[in-house]
Amino acid sequence: MKRSDAIRRFAAFCSLTLFALLAAGCSDRMIVLNPKGPIAEQQRDLIYISAALCLIVLVPVLLLTFWIVWRYRDKAGNKAAYQPEWEHNAKLEAVWWGIPILIIAALAVITVKYTLELEPSKPLASAAGKEPLTIQVTSLDWKWLFYYPEQGIATVNYIRFPEDTPIRFELTSDAPMNSFWIPQLGGQIYTMSGMAMKLHLQADEPGVYYGSGANFSGEHFASMRFAAEAVPQEEFEGWVAEIRRTEPPLTEEGYEQLAKPGVADVQRFSSFPEGQFERTVTKYAASHQHHAHSGEIDTTEGGGGHVGQH
C-alpha cells in the first residue's frame, strides 16, 4: 500500500469518527453533560472520571497499535528488529497488567462511593432549609400523569416546581413498565405496577428541562415526553392558585379515560380523587389485595416503595 493511500484512509477514518461524535453531541441525551441540579452534577462527574480512567488505558493502546502496524509493516527495506526467540519481558508484563488492574480497582471504589451517595430514595438536604415538595408520578400508555398531593392539583405531560427546592417523586405505573428521566436533573428510575418507587431531585436554577420515558413501551413510546419547569417560589404558588381557580377536576371517570392507551396533550386539573395514586399501586399488588381497601403504601424514607403493611 502506498503511503499516500494509507494517509487518505487514516484521514477518512478520523473524519468519520469526528462526524459520529458531532452527531452524538446533537442528541438530547448529551444534555446529561449540562447538569442543572446537585444529583446530575455528581453523575456528570462520575461520567468524566470513568471516561478519564478508561482513556488512560485506551489511548496508549491505540497509539501503540498504530505504531506497531507502521513499524513492522511488510515493506522492502524495513529495518525493524527481528527477534523470533523473544517470548517474555517481566517489566513489560508488569506494566500492561499492573496499570489496568490499578485502574479497575480505582474505578470500582469510585463507582461504589457514588452509587451509595446517589441512592434515589435518599432525601436531599436543601441549603436554603426548604421542605421537599412531593409529586406523585403515574406512567400511562402513552402519557405521564402527575399528582401534587399537598396542593391538590394534577397535570398531564407537564410539571412545575420551585427552584432550589428538593423534589420527592413517588412513582408507579398503570401501564407497562417505563422509566422516568429528567436528564439535566438526575438519572432515570423505573416505574412499575404494584410498586411505589422514590426519586429525589432538585433544580438549582429556573428553566424548562426535557423529560421523557426512557424505556420502550409500545407504539407511541416516543411521545412520552414532558416538560419539567423550575420557577421562583412565588410563581409556583401563583400557578397552583390559577389551576385551582380555572381548571376542571379530574374525576374517577376522567382518570379511566386518561388511562386508556393513547397520546395526550398537556392538561391541568384543579383536583383529583383522593388516594388515586395509592389505589393504582395496590390494584396490581396481587399478594396484598386485602390491603387494597385502605389504599396505604409505604412512604417512609428508604422503605423500598412496596405496598404498606398493617
TORMI-147090 format. One line per 4 residues: number of its first residue (from 1); for each residue x, y, z of C-alpha. Coordinates in steps of 0.02 Angstrom, whole numbers, plus 32768, in hexadecimal, padded with zeros to 4 digits. Layout:
NUM> X,Y,Z; ...
This chain:
1> 8000,8000,8000; 8043,80AC,7FD3; 8061,8127,805E; 7FE7,81A3,800D
5> 7F5E,811E,800E; 7F7D,80F7,80C5; 7F74,81B0,80F0; 7ED0,81C5,8091
9> 7E82,8130,80EA; 7EBB,816E,8193; 7E74,821B,816E; 7DCE,81CD,8139
13> 7DC8,8169,81DA; 7DE9,8205,8243; 7D63,8265,81E3; 7CE1,81DF,81FF
17> 7D0D,81D6,82B7; 7CFF,8293,82CA; 7C57,8293,826E; 7C15,820C,82E2
21> 7C49,8270,837B; 7BFA,830F,8338; 7B59,82B2,830E; 7B55,826A,83BC
25> 7B6A,8319,8401; 7AC6,834C,83AF; 7A68,82C5,840C; 79F3,82F1,849A
29> 7A51,8272,8503; 7AEF,82DE,8502; 7A9A,835D,8573; 7ACC,82EE,8604
33> 7B74,8348,85F3; 7B1C,83ED,8617; 7AD4,83CC,86C4; 7A61,8446,871F
37> 7A52,83EE,87C7; 7AC0,839F,884E; 7A98,82EB,881F; 7ABA,8304,8766
41> 7B5D,8360,878F; 7BA0,82CB,87F1; 7B6A,8253,8768; 7BC4,82BE,86E7
45> 7C61,82BB,8753; 7C58,81FD,875A; 7C49,81F6,869C; 7CE3,8265,8688
49> 7D4A,8205,8708; 7D1B,815D,86BB; 7D43,819A,860C; 7DEB,81E1,8643
53> 7E1D,813F,8698; 7DEC,80DA,85FE; 7E4D,8150,858B; 7EEC,8130,85F1
57> 7EE5,807F,85AA; 7E90,809F,8504; 7EFD,812C,84C0; 7FA6,80D4,84D9
61> 7F60,8032,8491; 7F20,808B,83F4; 7FC2,80EA,83DE; 8029,804D,83F4
65> 7FBA,7FF1,8378; 7FD6,8074,82F1; 8091,807B,8318; 80A5,7FBC,8311
69> 8045,7FAF,826D; 80B1,8038,8223; 8157,7FFD,826E; 8146,7F48,823B
73> 80ED,7F5F,8196; 8117,7EE9,8109; 8186,7F55,809E; 822D,7F3E,804A
77> 82B8,7F91,80A9; 825D,7F8F,8151; 82E5,7F94,81D6; 8278,7F5A,8268
81> 82D3,7EDF,82D9; 82A6,7E28,82BD; 82A7,7DC5,8361; 8252,7D1C,8345
85> 8291,7CD6,83EC; 824A,7D66,8456; 81BD,7D2A,84C5; 81BE,7D80,856F
89> 81E4,7E26,85C2; 81BA,7E35,867B; 81BD,7EF3,867D; 8148,7F05,85E8
93> 80CD,7E85,862D; 80CD,7EDE,86D5; 809E,7F7F,867B; 8015,7F3C,8609
97> 7FC7,7ED5,8694; 7FE8,7F45,8729; 7FA6,7FEA,86E5; 7EFC,7FA3,86AC
101> 7EE6,7F49,8753; 7F06,7FEA,87B2; 7E8F,804A,8742; 7E05,7FC8,8756
105> 7E1B,7FCB,8813; 7E12,8089,8816; 7D79,8088,87A5; 7D23,8008,8816
109> 7D42,806F,88B3; 7D06,8111,8862; 7C6B,80BE,8817; 7C39,8070,88BE
113> 7C51,8117,8916; 7BE4,8176,889A; 7B62,80EB,8896; 7B48,80F6,8952
117> 7B45,81B5,8950; 7AC9,81BC,88BF; 7A4D,813C,8901; 79A7,8178,88B3
121> 7941,8165,8953; 79BE,81CC,89B8; 7971,8275,89E6; 79C8,8315,89B1
125> 79F6,839B,8A2D; 79CC,844B,89F4; 7A52,84CD,8A10; 79C6,854D,8A27
129> 796D,84DE,8AA6; 78D6,84C3,8A35; 7860,8431,8A52; 7854,83B4,89C2
133> 77C2,83BB,8949; 776C,8315,8925; 7736,82EB,8874; 76E4,8243,8850
137> 7705,81FD,87A3; 769F,817C,8744; 76D9,813E,869A; 764B,8116,8623
141> 763D,80DF,856D; 7685,8157,852A; 7686,81EB,859E; 76BE,8225,864B
145> 7644,8251,86D4; 7682,82BA,8766; 762A,82D5,880D; 7655,835E,888A
149> 760E,8314,892C; 763A,83AC,8995; 75EF,8428,8919; 755F,83B9,88E2
153> 757A,83D3,8826; 75AD,835F,8797; 75FE,8375,86EC; 7621,830D,8651
157> 76C8,8314,85F5; 7701,83AE,8654; 7744,83D3,8702; 7776,8474,8756
161> 77D2,8486,87FA; 7835,850A,885B; 78EE,851F,8836; 796E,84F0,88BA
165> 78EE,8480,8910; 7900,83C4,892A; 787E,8363,88C7; 7844,82BB,8908
169> 77FD,8255,8879; 7792,81BD,88A0; 777E,8154,8804; 7711,80C4,87C9
173> 76C6,8083,8727; 7614,8060,86ED; 7659,8019,864A; 76F5,7FBB,8612
177> 7795,7FE0,8670; 77E9,8081,863D; 787A,80EF,8673; 786A,81A1,86B4
181> 78F9,8213,8683; 7924,82CC,868D; 79D7,82C5,864B; 7A11,8370,8688
185> 79D4,834E,8739; 7A05,8299,8754; 7A03,81E5,871D; 796D,817E,86EC
189> 7906,810A,875A; 7889,8087,8726; 77CE,8095,8741; 7781,7FEB,8764
193> 76CF,7FB4,8787; 76B2,7F7C,8839; 7744,7FE1,887C; 7761,8094,88B4
197> 7814,80C5,888D; 786A,8161,88D0; 78DB,81DE,887B; 7920,8280,88C5
201> 7957,830B,8850; 7972,83C6,8853; 7985,8454,87D5; 7A04,84D7,880A
205> 79C5,855C,8792; 7928,858B,8730; 7910,8537,8688; 78AB,84BE,8620
209> 78F9,8411,8621; 78DC,8382,85A9; 7888,82E8,85F4; 785B,8243,85A4
213> 7836,818D,85B5; 78DA,8134,8597; 7894,8085,8582; 7841,8035,84EA
217> 7789,8021,8513; 772F,8009,8470; 76F5,8065,83D6; 76FB,8119,8415
221> 7787,810B,8495; 77E4,8199,843C; 7753,820E,8468; 776B,81F5,8523
225> 77C1,829B,853B; 779E,8323,85B8; 77E0,83CD,85EC; 7824,83E8,869C
229> 7829,84A1,86C5; 7881,84EB,875B; 7844,8599,878E; 7851,860E,8825
233> 77E6,85DF,88BB; 776C,866E,88A2; 774F,863F,87ED; 7730,858A,881D
237> 76AF,85BD,88A0; 7658,862D,8821; 7653,859F,87A3; 7603,852B,8823
241> 7581,85AF,884F; 7557,85CB,8797; 753A,8511,8779; 74C9,8504,8812
245> 7464,8598,87D3; 7456,8574,8718; 746A,84BA,86F3; 73ED,842B,8702
249> 7404,839C,877E; 7445,82F0,874F; 73B9,8275,8777; 73BD,81B8,8785
253> 736E,81AC,86D9; 73EA,8229,8695; 747A,81C2,86D8; 7437,8125,8687
257> 7430,817E,85E0; 74DF,81C5,85FA; 7524,8119,8624; 74EE,80D1,857C
261> 757B,80BC,84FD; 7598,8159,8498; 7600,81F7,8491; 75CA,8296,84E9
265> 75EF,834F,84EB; 7619,83B3,8587; 7584,83B6,85FF; 7565,8403,86AA
269> 74E7,83D5,8731; 74AE,8438,87C9; 749A,8399,8831; 74A3,82DB,8826
273> 7452,8249,8882; 74A0,8235,892D; 7511,819D,8938; 7514,8181,887C
277> 75D0,8166,8877; 75C9,80E9,8907; 753A,808A,88B6; 759E,807C,8815
281> 762D,802E,8876; 75C6,7FB3,88DA; 7558,7F75,884D; 75EF,7F1F,87FF
285> 7637,7ED9,88A1; 75EF,7E29,8895; 7638,7DEE,893A; 75EC,7E81,8998
289> 753C,7E8A,8953; 74F4,7E8B,8A03; 7546,7F36,8A1B; 74F9,7F82,8980
293> 7465,7FCB,89DF; 74D9,8037,8A48; 7541,807B,89B8; 75D9,8081,8A29
297> 768B,8077,89EB; 7732,8084,8A41; 776D,8136,8A29; 77F3,8135,8AAE
301> 78A0,8168,8A74; 7904,80D2,8A3A; 786C,8063,8A4D; 7887,8012,89A4
305> 77E4,804F,895A; 7780,7FB0,8974; 76CB,7FA6,89A7; 76B9,7FD5,8A5E
309> 769C,7F56,8AE7; 761E,7F61,8B76
